[in-house]
Amino acid sequence: MGEIRADIAANGIATVTLSNPERMNAMQLAMWQSLAQTMQDLSGDAKVRVIVLRGEGHAAFVSGADISEFNTLRATPEAVEHYDRCVEQAEAAVGACRKPVIAAISGVCYGGGLGIAASCDLRYVSADARVCLPAGKLGLGYGLEDVTRLHRMLGAARATELLLTAKVYQGEQAVAAGLAHECVTDVFAHAQAQAERIAGFAPLTMRSIKMALQHIDAVVGAPNQSEVQAAVSACFASEDYAEGRLAFAQKRAPVFKGR
């Protein structure tokens, strides 16, 4: 059985590992359900400042949904509806997370793996990464929320090409298409370095920025305008704001505590 593992380091960086290595980290139904719960838990955990999502090993981020389960868990209309709802809830939990989420993509990132990655805030790929949406080859329906997310992220032209052609985007091609922010030699080290950088920033500021972006993108569970403004106002009333000003005056690195 595959699993979702979450490890929280002392510096507030949580690493979520999508693990099903015998099937190139294909997502089983239980994994989708576990990912949703894990992201909800981390979103509300005051110790967590930033989250890195990665696959087990280097061969794959996620190769898609585990098709071997479909004959039993996706064989009737009711089962399909339940399965798809679990996938949507997992991707929505990633997108609605109040902490910055980084996808470290190595190797294969197909189908549901792309859905997860597209729900993250930042996406970095290795040179050998292969990103593809092969729904047309499998006869699967691709949900409106997923299509909307890709359309918003890539623009009409790129999203249409991705969805209709099942093209495989490798490394730098994924960056050029807007599927990733950067192609790097060691994607896990790069994601860790970016996570450490973000973890050093003021948590309340990061939260308010994420809430504003979620509101603009109208993601599932997005905060309303009043909630975003309250989060911004909380930054100016915080101890961290005072610490930031003092550290700037003293020409030292600030020590933010999230309050």
Summary of the structure (lengths in Angstrom):
residues: 259
radius of gyration: 18.7
end to end distance: 40.2
largest distance: 65.1
contacts: 877
relative contact order: 0.12
helix: 52%
strand: 17%
